[in-house]
Amino acid sequence: MKSNNWLLIVLIAILMIVPLFVAQGAEFGGADGEAEVAITEIQPDYTPWFAPVFEPPSGEIESALFAAQAAAGAAFIAYYFGYKQGQRRSPQS
């Protein structure tokens, strides 16, 4: 069983590292940028309804903030399900 866990950890590490070398020099952009390009192609005189409250200084910081937000959300969901599972398993008094 332990060897299966290590094998899975190694496979996950490979899946995380290989794309960094395969896509060297590629620009990793999000769907927001692609949507903006598509909208301006369809309707060049479009103006956004509002401006962002905070604009990160670089794309790396924006990605880090997004990853932190995703991790916080995943942690909250995992905590909630773990808490509910613990409630189900604990003896009722």
C-alpha positions in Angstrom: 0.0 0.0 0.0 2.8 2.4 0.8 4.5 1.9 -2.6 1.2 2.8 -4.3 1.1 6.1 -2.4 4.7 6.9 -3.4 3.9 6.0 -7.0 0.9 8.4 -7.0 3.0 11.2 -5.5 5.7 10.7 -8.1 3.1 10.7 -10.9 1.5 13.9 -9.6 4.9 15.5 -9.4 5.7 14.5 -13.0 2.3 15.9 -14.1 3.1 19.2 -12.4 6.7 19.6 -13.7 6.5 18.3 -17.3 4.2 21.0 -18.6 6.7 23.7 -17.4 9.3 22.2 -19.8 7.0 21.4 -22.6 5.4 24.8 -22.8 8.6 26.8 -22.3 8.2 30.4 -23.2 4.4 30.1 -23.6 2.2 32.7 -22.2 -0.2 31.4 -19.7 -3.3 33.6 -19.9 -6.7 33.1 -18.4 -10.1 33.1 -19.9 -10.7 36.7 -18.9 -8.1 38.0 -21.3 -9.5 35.8 -24.1 -13.0 37.0 -23.5 -11.8 40.6 -23.6 -10.2 40.0 -27.0 -13.3 38.3 -28.4 -15.6 41.1 -27.1 -13.5 43.8 -28.7 -13.5 41.9 -32.0 -17.3 41.6 -32.0 -18.0 45.1 -30.7 -15.0 47.5 -30.9 -16.8 50.4 -29.1 -17.7 48.3 -26.0 -17.0 49.9 -22.6 -16.9 47.8 -19.4 -19.5 48.5 -16.8 -17.0 48.9 -13.9 -13.3 48.8 -13.2 -11.5 46.4 -10.9 -11.1 47.5 -7.3 -7.5 46.2 -7.1 -5.3 45.6 -10.1 -2.2 43.3 -9.2 1.1 44.7 -10.4 2.0 41.6 -12.4 0.5 38.4 -13.8 2.5 36.3 -11.4 0.9 38.1 -8.4 -2.5 37.8 -9.9 -2.0 34.0 -10.4 -0.7 33.7 -6.8 -3.7 35.5 -5.5 -6.0 33.3 -7.6 -4.3 30.2 -6.3 -4.6 31.3 -2.7 -8.3 32.0 -3.2 -8.8 28.6 -4.7 -6.8 26.9 -1.9 -8.9 28.8 0.7 -12.1 27.7 -0.9 -10.9 24.1 -1.2 -9.8 24.1 2.5 -13.2 25.4 3.6 -15.1 22.8 1.6 -12.8 20.0 2.9 -13.2 21.2 6.5 -17.0 21.4 6.1 -17.3 17.8 4.7 -14.8 16.5 7.3 -16.8 18.2 10.1 -20.1 16.8 8.8 -18.5 13.3 8.5 -17.2 13.6 12.1 -20.6 14.5 13.3 -22.1 11.5 11.6 -19.5 9.1 13.0 -19.6 10.5 16.6 -21.9 8.9 19.1 -25.1 10.8 19.6 -25.6 12.0 23.2 
